[in-house]
Amino acid sequence: LAISAATEVSFSFDVGNGPVEIVVRSPNPLNDDQWHRVNAERNVKQASLQVDQLPLEVQKAPTEGHTRLELYSQLYVGAAGGQRGFLGCIRSLRMNGVTLDLEERAKVTPGVKPGCSGHCTSYGMYCANGGKCVEKYNGYSCDCSRTAYDGPFCIKDVGAFFEEGMWLRYNFHSPGTSAKDLVSRTLLSSADPEITAPDLSLNKEELSFSFSTTKSPCVLFYVSSYTPDFMAVLVNPTGNLQIRYNLGGTKEPYNIDIDHRNMANGQPHTVNVTRNGRDIVLQLDHYPPTSYSLPATSDIQFNSPKALFLGKVIEIGKIDQDIYKYNTPGFTGCLSRVQFNQIAPLKAALRPTNASSHVHIQGELVESNCGASPLTIPPMSAATDPWHLDSASADFPYNGQAIGDGVNRNSAIIGGVIAVVIFTILCTLVFLIRYMFRHKGTYHTNEAKGAESAESADAAIMNNDPNFTETIDESKKEWLI
């Protein structure tokens, strides 16, 4: 088994009837740092070789001749007698149903190290937002090229601030590119592309972005076409969000109005729109996804998409009247992580990518992370808050009843707790003061014996000392008060 070329894997053997070689050719290079599975089999009837999910290559054995493969040398993995050695990782090697312990042999083989089991299997989930995990010899990396994010793990928003009158246009194909070339590049394709030549019709779209603005009305996102078809995301004069589809078959565009919240409040808002045929799913911020359906008379194909606009629509030909009015003065604010199927127009404008040549900008595009700010949800109004209690109609025992001079029950409880704490502190202080000063002012004297039964202190002294004279100096007297 050998990699005979960048796109070829060969299986060769000789059982005595002459050399036989089976080759599987891949449309993509096999030296791409990704894991590939090879399965080779030989029996008395045929030999086969399969690589990944490519078609199985089979070669039948001759009807007469040798069939038994007799091998007497050792098994070599990665290199053999003068051949070019293999540089990479090999795992899960099985022969005739027996798994060979490559790691154990790698510990005692110079130039071979154990532990190459595949990092993406364990850490691939860290590549977020559609980033693709790419295997490396000593680790892994995240490929963010097909996402609207950046950074090592595809979690950094790529956003920009739009000044008044500024706009960005992303052409789906460069000037001079034919429709056939566009299909081959699949610039508009999603994970399961459904683009058909020659009219490049889209049967589904996936749109996601974040924005913040304080001015309305304005155009956030617009996709034009070579036909009257278009798709638009707008902020109407009242600050509400509107999704507008015109795919043909109806007199007026199909509108989805989100009128339960003002979107022009300066806060970041996230919009996700997915259309698959006639079904549309919209998710706004933290609200649950909402499903809509195009009218029965509406077409379900977005015909011949032409260009994508952010901030303003500058297009030749007839434009919807409402969108034309919303163009003045234009969007002012932040747009971030914009992605339409596999296209990330802001990233193409701010990062050197293969699609950067498709971008045209009017004005100065300043990169900003304003779309990455956390969403701040203001208190809901009484009309939309399901937990709001109307004091005039609700009859709850603790619904703000007044206590005393307008103090409610909660305030009374807090005041009582504070009073108990203060009383406890005062009692503790009094106890400490009494303990500290209980011996203050006391002293000891050498009193005569028998002082308890004497009438006075002088009598006790005279009784105790017979030589004591009866003359007692008044200044020497001792008094106990």
ROMARVEX-568463 format. One record per residue (C-alpha): residue number from 0; residue in three letters; x negated, y negated, z negated. Coordinates in steps of 0.25 Angstrom, whole numbers. Layout:
residues N
<pt NUM; ALA; <X; Y; Z>>
...
end
This chain:
residues 481
<pt 0; LEU; <0; 0; 0>>
<pt 1; ALA; <-6; -13; 4>>
<pt 2; ILE; <-2; -28; 7>>
<pt 3; SER; <-8; -28; 21>>
<pt 4; ALA; <-4; -42; 24>>
<pt 5; ALA; <3; -54; 17>>
<pt 6; THR; <17; -48; 22>>
<pt 7; GLU; <14; -34; 23>>
<pt 8; VAL; <13; -22; 14>>
<pt 9; SER; <8; -8; 20>>
<pt 10; PHE; <10; 6; 15>>
<pt 11; SER; <-1; 16; 21>>
<pt 12; PHE; <-4; 30; 19>>
<pt 13; ASP; <-9; 43; 26>>
<pt 14; VAL; <-5; 57; 22>>
<pt 15; GLY; <-13; 63; 33>>
<pt 16; ASN; <-5; 59; 45>>
<pt 17; GLY; <-12; 46; 47>>
<pt 18; PRO; <-11; 32; 41>>
<pt 19; VAL; <3; 27; 39>>
<pt 20; GLU; <6; 12; 36>>
<pt 21; ILE; <20; 6; 33>>
<pt 22; VAL; <20; -10; 32>>
<pt 23; VAL; <31; -19; 26>>
<pt 24; ARG; <30; -33; 31>>
<pt 25; SER; <36; -44; 23>>
<pt 26; PRO; <42; -58; 28>>
<pt 27; ASN; <35; -65; 17>>
<pt 28; PRO; <21; -64; 11>>
<pt 29; LEU; <19; -53; 0>>
<pt 30; ASN; <7; -61; -6>>
<pt 31; ASP; <17; -71; -12>>
<pt 32; ASP; <14; -68; -27>>
<pt 33; GLN; <28; -61; -28>>
<pt 34; TRP; <30; -47; -32>>
<pt 35; HIS; <33; -37; -21>>
<pt 36; ARG; <38; -23; -22>>
<pt 37; VAL; <32; -12; -13>>
<pt 38; ASN; <37; 2; -12>>
<pt 39; ALA; <30; 13; -3>>
<pt 40; GLU; <35; 27; -2>>
<pt 41; ARG; <30; 39; 6>>
<pt 42; ASN; <36; 53; 7>>
<pt 43; VAL; <36; 64; 17>>
<pt 44; LYS; <47; 58; 26>>
<pt 45; GLN; <43; 43; 26>>
<pt 46; ALA; <35; 31; 20>>
<pt 47; SER; <41; 18; 16>>
<pt 48; LEU; <37; 4; 11>>
<pt 49; GLN; <45; -7; 5>>
<pt 50; VAL; <41; -21; 0>>
<pt 51; ASP; <51; -28; -8>>
<pt 52; GLN; <64; -29; -1>>
<pt 53; LEU; <59; -28; 13>>
<pt 54; PRO; <63; -17; 22>>
<pt 55; LEU; <58; -3; 20>>
<pt 56; GLU; <47; 1; 29>>
<pt 57; VAL; <48; 17; 32>>
<pt 58; GLN; <39; 26; 40>>
<pt 59; LYS; <42; 40; 42>>
<pt 60; ALA; <32; 51; 40>>
<pt 61; PRO; <28; 60; 52>>
<pt 62; THR; <36; 73; 53>>
<pt 63; GLU; <23; 81; 52>>
<pt 64; GLY; <10; 79; 45>>
<pt 65; HIS; <5; 77; 31>>
<pt 66; THR; <15; 72; 20>>
<pt 67; ARG; <7; 73; 7>>
<pt 68; LEU; <-1; 61; 3>>
<pt 69; GLU; <-13; 66; -5>>
<pt 70; LEU; <-21; 56; -13>>
<pt 71; TYR; <-33; 59; -21>>
<pt 72; SER; <-39; 45; -24>>
<pt 73; GLN; <-35; 35; -35>>
<pt 74; LEU; <-24; 24; -33>>
<pt 75; TYR; <-28; 10; -30>>
<pt 76; VAL; <-19; -2; -33>>
<pt 77; GLY; <-23; -15; -27>>
<pt 78; ALA; <-36; -11; -20>>
<pt 79; ALA; <-42; 1; -13>>
<pt 80; GLY; <-56; 4; -7>>
<pt 81; GLY; <-60; -9; 0>>
<pt 82; GLN; <-46; -14; 3>>
<pt 83; ARG; <-42; -28; -1>>
<pt 84; GLY; <-38; -29; -15>>
<pt 85; PHE; <-24; -33; -20>>
<pt 86; LEU; <-23; -46; -28>>
<pt 87; GLY; <-9; -47; -35>>
<pt 88; CYS; <0; -39; -44>>
<pt 89; ILE; <5; -25; -43>>
<pt 90; ARG; <15; -19; -53>>
<pt 91; SER; <25; -7; -54>>
<pt 92; LEU; <16; 2; -46>>
<pt 93; ARG; <23; 16; -45>>
<pt 94; MET; <19; 28; -37>>
<pt 95; ASN; <28; 40; -36>>
<pt 96; GLY; <37; 35; -47>>
<pt 97; VAL; <25; 33; -57>>
<pt 98; THR; <22; 19; -62>>
<pt 99; LEU; <7; 17; -62>>
<pt 100; ASP; <1; 9; -73>>
<pt 101; LEU; <-6; -3; -66>>
<pt 102; GLU; <-8; -11; -79>>
<pt 103; GLU; <-16; 0; -86>>
<pt 104; ARG; <-25; 2; -74>>
<pt 105; ALA; <-26; -13; -72>>
<pt 106; LYS; <-32; -14; -86>>
<pt 107; VAL; <-45; -6; -82>>
<pt 108; THR; <-46; -11; -68>>
<pt 109; PRO; <-55; -23; -65>>
<pt 110; GLY; <-48; -34; -57>>
<pt 111; VAL; <-34; -29; -61>>
<pt 112; LYS; <-26; -35; -72>>
<pt 113; PRO; <-13; -30; -79>>
<pt 114; GLY; <0; -37; -82>>
<pt 115; CYS; <4; -42; -68>>
<pt 116; SER; <19; -38; -70>>
<pt 117; GLY; <25; -50; -64>>
<pt 118; HIS; <28; -63; -71>>
<pt 119; CYS; <40; -67; -64>>
<pt 120; THR; <48; -55; -70>>
<pt 121; SER; <46; -61; -84>>
<pt 122; TYR; <45; -76; -82>>
<pt 123; GLY; <52; -78; -69>>
<pt 124; MET; <64; -84; -76>>
<pt 125; TYR; <56; -96; -80>>
<pt 126; CYS; <56; -101; -66>>
<pt 127; ALA; <69; -109; -67>>
<pt 128; ASN; <79; -116; -58>>
<pt 129; GLY; <77; -106; -46>>
<pt 130; GLY; <62; -106; -47>>
<pt 131; LYS; <55; -94; -41>>
<pt 132; CYS; <45; -86; -50>>
<pt 133; VAL; <32; -83; -43>>
<pt 134; GLU; <22; -73; -48>>
<pt 135; LYS; <8; -76; -50>>
<pt 136; TYR; <-4; -67; -54>>
<pt 137; ASN; <-5; -72; -68>>
<pt 138; GLY; <9; -79; -70>>
<pt 139; TYR; <20; -85; -62>>
<pt 140; SER; <25; -98; -56>>
<pt 141; CYS; <39; -104; -52>>
<pt 142; ASP; <42; -108; -38>>
<pt 143; CYS; <51; -120; -39>>
<pt 144; SER; <51; -123; -24>>
<pt 145; ARG; <65; -119; -21>>
<pt 146; THR; <70; -127; -33>>
<pt 147; ALA; <73; -141; -37>>
<pt 148; TYR; <64; -140; -49>>
<pt 149; ASP; <49; -140; -52>>
<pt 150; GLY; <39; -136; -63>>
<pt 151; PRO; <33; -123; -67>>
<pt 152; PHE; <46; -117; -70>>
<pt 153; CYS; <55; -125; -60>>
<pt 154; ILE; <62; -132; -72>>
<pt 155; LYS; <57; -146; -69>>
<pt 156; ASP; <68; -155; -62>>
<pt 157; VAL; <64; -162; -50>>
<pt 158; GLY; <72; -175; -50>>
<pt 159; ALA; <71; -189; -45>>
<pt 160; PHE; <77; -203; -48>>
<pt 161; PHE; <85; -210; -37>>
<pt 162; GLU; <86; -225; -36>>
<pt 163; GLU; <97; -232; -30>>
<pt 164; GLY; <98; -230; -14>>
<pt 165; MET; <88; -218; -14>>
<pt 166; TRP; <91; -205; -8>>
<pt 167; LEU; <84; -192; -4>>
<pt 168; ARG; <87; -184; 9>>
<pt 169; TYR; <83; -169; 11>>
<pt 170; ASN; <84; -165; 25>>
<pt 171; PHE; <87; -150; 26>>
<pt 172; HIS; <78; -149; 38>>
<pt 173; SER; <67; -157; 44>>
<pt 174; PRO; <69; -165; 57>>
<pt 175; GLY; <67; -156; 68>>
<pt 176; THR; <70; -143; 60>>
<pt 177; SER; <80; -134; 67>>
<pt 178; ALA; <92; -127; 61>>
<pt 179; LYS; <85; -114; 63>>
<pt 180; ASP; <72; -119; 55>>
<pt 181; LEU; <81; -124; 44>>
<pt 182; VAL; <88; -110; 42>>
<pt 183; SER; <74; -104; 42>>
<pt 184; ARG; <69; -113; 31>>
<pt 185; THR; <82; -111; 23>>
<pt 186; LEU; <81; -125; 16>>
<pt 187; LEU; <95; -124; 13>>
<pt 188; SER; <96; -110; 9>>
<pt 189; SER; <100; -105; -5>>
<pt 190; ALA; <96; -92; -11>>
<pt 191; ASP; <105; -85; -1>>
<pt 192; PRO; <105; -94; 11>>
<pt 193; GLU; <117; -95; 20>>
<pt 194; ILE; <112; -104; 31>>
<pt 195; THR; <116; -100; 45>>
<pt 196; ALA; <111; -106; 58>>
<pt 197; PRO; <113; -115; 65>>
<pt 198; ASP; <122; -124; 57>>
<pt 199; LEU; <115; -121; 43>>
<pt 200; SER; <128; -120; 36>>
<pt 201; LEU; <127; -118; 21>>
<pt 202; ASN; <137; -109; 14>>
<pt 203; LYS; <132; -113; 0>>
<pt 204; GLU; <124; -123; -8>>
<pt 205; GLU; <118; -124; -21>>
<pt 206; LEU; <116; -138; -26>>
<pt 207; SER; <110; -143; -40>>
<pt 208; PHE; <104; -156; -45>>
<pt 209; SER; <104; -165; -57>>
<pt 210; PHE; <107; -180; -57>>
<pt 211; SER; <109; -192; -66>>
<pt 212; THR; <114; -206; -62>>
<pt 213; THR; <122; -218; -68>>
<pt 214; LYS; <127; -223; -55>>
<pt 215; SER; <139; -218; -46>>
<pt 216; PRO; <143; -216; -36>>
<pt 217; CYS; <132; -209; -29>>
<pt 218; VAL; <128; -197; -20>>
<pt 219; LEU; <119; -187; -27>>
<pt 220; PHE; <118; -176; -17>>
<pt 221; TYR; <122; -174; -2>>
<pt 222; VAL; <120; -164; 9>>
<pt 223; SER; <123; -168; 23>>
<pt 224; SER; <124; -160; 35>>
<pt 225; TYR; <125; -161; 51>>
<pt 226; THR; <140; -159; 49>>
<pt 227; PRO; <150; -166; 40>>
<pt 228; ASP; <147; -156; 29>>
<pt 229; PHE; <141; -162; 16>>
<pt 230; MET; <139; -160; 2>>
<pt 231; ALA; <138; -171; -9>>
<pt 232; VAL; <137; -173; -24>>
<pt 233; LEU; <141; -187; -28>>
<pt 234; VAL; <144; -195; -40>>
<pt 235; ASN; <157; -203; -38>>
<pt 236; PRO; <160; -217; -42>>
<pt 237; THR; <165; -212; -56>>
<pt 238; GLY; <153; -204; -59>>
<pt 239; ASN; <159; -191; -56>>
<pt 240; LEU; <152; -180; -48>>
<pt 241; GLN; <157; -175; -34>>
<pt 242; ILE; <153; -164; -26>>
<pt 243; ARG; <157; -165; -11>>
<pt 244; TYR; <157; -155; 0>>
<pt 245; ASN; <161; -157; 14>>
<pt 246; LEU; <159; -144; 22>>
<pt 247; GLY; <170; -146; 32>>
<pt 248; GLY; <184; -141; 34>>
<pt 249; THR; <190; -151; 25>>
<pt 250; LYS; <195; -166; 27>>
<pt 251; GLU; <188; -171; 14>>
<pt 252; PRO; <175; -166; 7>>
<pt 253; TYR; <177; -157; -5>>
<pt 254; ASN; <174; -164; -18>>
<pt 255; ILE; <171; -159; -32>>
<pt 256; ASP; <173; -170; -42>>
<pt 257; ILE; <167; -169; -56>>
<pt 258; ASP; <175; -179; -63>>
<pt 259; HIS; <173; -175; -78>>
<pt 260; ARG; <160; -182; -80>>
<pt 261; ASN; <153; -195; -76>>
<pt 262; MET; <140; -190; -69>>
<pt 263; ALA; <134; -204; -67>>
<pt 264; ASN; <131; -206; -82>>
<pt 265; GLY; <116; -205; -81>>
<pt 266; GLN; <115; -191; -86>>
<pt 267; PRO; <108; -179; -79>>
<pt 268; HIS; <119; -170; -72>>
<pt 269; THR; <117; -157; -65>>
<pt 270; VAL; <125; -153; -53>>
<pt 271; ASN; <125; -139; -47>>
<pt 272; VAL; <134; -136; -35>>
<pt 273; THR; <135; -122; -28>>
<pt 274; ARG; <143; -119; -16>>
<pt 275; ASN; <145; -105; -10>>
<pt 276; GLY; <155; -106; 1>>
<pt 277; ARG; <167; -112; -4>>
<pt 278; ASP; <164; -111; -19>>
<pt 279; ILE; <157; -122; -26>>
<pt 280; VAL; <152; -122; -40>>
<pt 281; LEU; <148; -135; -47>>
<pt 282; GLN; <141; -136; -60>>
<pt 283; LEU; <139; -150; -67>>
<pt 284; ASP; <130; -151; -79>>
<pt 285; HIS; <134; -142; -91>>
<pt 286; TYR; <148; -140; -86>>
<pt 287; PRO; <152; -126; -81>>
<pt 288; PRO; <151; -123; -66>>
<pt 289; THR; <164; -127; -58>>
<pt 290; SER; <169; -120; -46>>
<pt 291; TYR; <175; -126; -33>>
<pt 292; SER; <179; -122; -20>>
<pt 293; LEU; <179; -129; -6>>
<pt 294; PRO; <193; -130; 1>>
<pt 295; ALA; <197; -118; 9>>
<pt 296; THR; <196; -127; 22>>
<pt 297; SER; <182; -131; 19>>
<pt 298; ASP; <170; -125; 26>>
<pt 299; ILE; <160; -118; 17>>
<pt 300; GLN; <148; -121; 25>>
<pt 301; PHE; <139; -133; 24>>
<pt 302; ASN; <135; -135; 38>>
<pt 303; SER; <122; -140; 43>>
<pt 304; PRO; <116; -147; 31>>
<pt 305; LYS; <107; -159; 34>>
<pt 306; ALA; <102; -166; 22>>
<pt 307; LEU; <103; -168; 7>>
<pt 308; PHE; <104; -181; 1>>
<pt 309; LEU; <101; -186; -13>>
<pt 310; GLY; <106; -199; -19>>
<pt 311; LYS; <111; -205; -6>>
<pt 312; VAL; <116; -200; 8>>
<pt 313; ILE; <110; -206; 20>>
<pt 314; GLU; <115; -198; 31>>
<pt 315; ILE; <118; -200; 46>>
<pt 316; GLY; <133; -198; 50>>
<pt 317; LYS; <146; -198; 42>>
<pt 318; ILE; <145; -197; 27>>
<pt 319; ASP; <157; -195; 17>>
<pt 320; GLN; <163; -209; 13>>
<pt 321; ASP; <162; -206; -2>>
<pt 322; ILE; <147; -202; 0>>
<pt 323; TYR; <144; -214; 8>>
<pt 324; LYS; <150; -223; -3>>
<pt 325; TYR; <142; -216; -14>>
<pt 326; ASN; <129; -218; -6>>
<pt 327; THR; <129; -233; -11>>
<pt 328; PRO; <121; -236; -19>>
<pt 329; GLY; <116; -222; -20>>
<pt 330; PHE; <112; -212; -31>>
<pt 331; THR; <104; -218; -43>>
<pt 332; GLY; <98; -208; -53>>
<pt 333; CYS; <91; -195; -54>>
<pt 334; LEU; <93; -182; -46>>
<pt 335; SER; <86; -169; -50>>
<pt 336; ARG; <84; -155; -46>>
<pt 337; VAL; <92; -156; -34>>
<pt 338; GLN; <93; -143; -26>>
<pt 339; PHE; <102; -139; -14>>
<pt 340; ASN; <100; -124; -11>>
<pt 341; GLN; <85; -123; -10>>
<pt 342; ILE; <83; -138; -7>>
<pt 343; ALA; <77; -147; -18>>
<pt 344; PRO; <77; -161; -12>>
<pt 345; LEU; <71; -169; -24>>
<pt 346; LYS; <60; -159; -26>>
<pt 347; ALA; <57; -159; -11>>
<pt 348; ALA; <56; -174; -12>>
<pt 349; LEU; <48; -175; -25>>
<pt 350; ARG; <39; -162; -23>>
<pt 351; PRO; <31; -158; -11>>
<pt 352; THR; <39; -146; -6>>
<pt 353; ASN; <41; -140; 8>>
<pt 354; ALA; <54; -148; 9>>
<pt 355; SER; <48; -161; 6>>
<pt 356; SER; <49; -165; 21>>
<pt 357; HIS; <64; -164; 20>>
<pt 358; VAL; <66; -175; 10>>
<pt 359; HIS; <68; -190; 13>>
<pt 360; ILE; <69; -200; 2>>
<pt 361; GLN; <74; -214; 2>>
<pt 362; GLY; <68; -222; -9>>
<pt 363; GLU; <58; -218; -20>>
<pt 364; LEU; <61; -205; -26>>
<pt 365; VAL; <56; -204; -41>>
<pt 366; GLU; <55; -191; -48>>
<pt 367; SER; <62; -190; -61>>
<pt 368; ASN; <66; -180; -71>>
<pt 369; CYS; <79; -187; -75>>
<pt 370; GLY; <87; -175; -70>>
<pt 371; ALA; <81; -167; -81>>
<pt 372; SER; <86; -174; -92>>
<pt 373; PRO; <95; -166; -101>>
<pt 374; LEU; <110; -168; -99>>
<pt 375; THR; <117; -177; -109>>
<pt 376; ILE; <132; -174; -111>>
<pt 377; PRO; <140; -186; -117>>
<pt 378; PRO; <152; -183; -125>>
<pt 379; MET; <164; -179; -117>>
<pt 380; SER; <176; -187; -117>>
<pt 381; ALA; <188; -184; -125>>
<pt 382; ALA; <196; -180; -113>>
<pt 383; THR; <186; -170; -108>>
<pt 384; ASP; <181; -165; -122>>
<pt 385; PRO; <188; -152; -125>>
<pt 386; TRP; <184; -153; -140>>
<pt 387; HIS; <189; -168; -142>>
<pt 388; LEU; <200; -169; -152>>
<pt 389; ASP; <210; -180; -151>>
<pt 390; SER; <212; -186; -166>>
<pt 391; ALA; <226; -190; -162>>
<pt 392; SER; <231; -176; -158>>
<pt 393; ALA; <222; -166; -165>>
<pt 394; ASP; <226; -162; -179>>
<pt 395; PHE; <213; -157; -185>>
<pt 396; PRO; <211; -158; -200>>
<pt 397; TYR; <197; -164; -199>>
<pt 398; ASN; <198; -172; -186>>
<pt 399; GLY; <193; -185; -191>>
<pt 400; GLN; <202; -186; -203>>
<pt 401; ALA; <198; -199; -211>>
<pt 402; ILE; <194; -198; -226>>
<pt 403; GLY; <195; -210; -235>>
<pt 404; ASP; <190; -223; -228>>
<pt 405; GLY; <190; -217; -214>>
<pt 406; VAL; <179; -207; -217>>
<pt 407; ASN; <181; -193; -211>>
<pt 408; ARG; <179; -180; -217>>
<pt 409; ASN; <165; -178; -211>>
<pt 410; SER; <160; -191; -217>>
<pt 411; ALA; <166; -187; -231>>
<pt 412; ILE; <159; -174; -231>>
<pt 413; ILE; <146; -180; -227>>
<pt 414; GLY; <148; -191; -238>>
<pt 415; GLY; <151; -180; -248>>
<pt 416; VAL; <138; -172; -245>>
<pt 417; ILE; <130; -185; -246>>
<pt 418; ALA; <136; -188; -260>>
<pt 419; VAL; <133; -174; -265>>
<pt 420; VAL; <118; -175; -260>>
<pt 421; ILE; <117; -189; -267>>
<pt 422; PHE; <123; -184; -280>>
<pt 423; THR; <113; -172; -280>>
<pt 424; ILE; <101; -181; -278>>
<pt 425; LEU; <106; -190; -290>>
<pt 426; CYS; <107; -178; -299>>
<pt 427; THR; <94; -173; -295>>
<pt 428; LEU; <87; -186; -298>>
<pt 429; VAL; <94; -187; -312>>
<pt 430; PHE; <89; -173; -316>>
<pt 431; LEU; <75; -177; -312>>
<pt 432; ILE; <75; -190; -319>>
<pt 433; ARG; <80; -183; -332>>
<pt 434; TYR; <69; -172; -331>>
<pt 435; MET; <58; -181; -329>>
<pt 436; PHE; <61; -190; -341>>
<pt 437; ARG; <66; -180; -351>>
<pt 438; HIS; <53; -181; -359>>
<pt 439; LYS; <51; -196; -357>>
<pt 440; GLY; <50; -204; -371>>
<pt 441; THR; <47; -192; -380>>
<pt 442; TYR; <35; -191; -390>>
<pt 443; HIS; <30; -182; -401>>
<pt 444; THR; <26; -186; -416>>
<pt 445; ASN; <19; -179; -427>>
<pt 446; GLU; <31; -179; -437>>
<pt 447; ALA; <29; -173; -451>>
<pt 448; LYS; <35; -160; -455>>
<pt 449; GLY; <48; -160; -461>>
<pt 450; ALA; <53; -172; -453>>
<pt 451; GLU; <66; -164; -450>>
<pt 452; SER; <70; -164; -465>>
<pt 453; ALA; <65; -178; -469>>
<pt 454; GLU; <74; -190; -470>>
<pt 455; SER; <65; -198; -462>>
<pt 456; ALA; <51; -198; -456>>
<pt 457; ASP; <45; -205; -467>>
<pt 458; ALA; <50; -195; -477>>
<pt 459; ALA; <45; -184; -469>>
<pt 460; ILE; <31; -190; -469>>
<pt 461; MET; <31; -192; -484>>
<pt 462; ASN; <36; -178; -487>>
<pt 463; ASN; <26; -172; -478>>
<pt 464; ASP; <14; -180; -483>>
<pt 465; PRO; <13; -182; -499>>
<pt 466; ASN; <2; -192; -498>>
<pt 467; PHE; <10; -200; -488>>
<pt 468; THR; <12; -214; -495>>
<pt 469; GLU; <26; -220; -496>>
<pt 470; THR; <21; -233; -489>>
<pt 471; ILE; <24; -231; -475>>
<pt 472; ASP; <20; -242; -465>>
<pt 473; GLU; <32; -246; -457>>
<pt 474; SER; <24; -247; -444>>
<pt 475; LYS; <20; -232; -446>>
<pt 476; LYS; <34; -227; -446>>
<pt 477; GLU; <38; -218; -435>>
<pt 478; TRP; <52; -219; -429>>
<pt 479; LEU; <59; -209; -420>>
<pt 480; ILE; <71; -214; -412>>
end
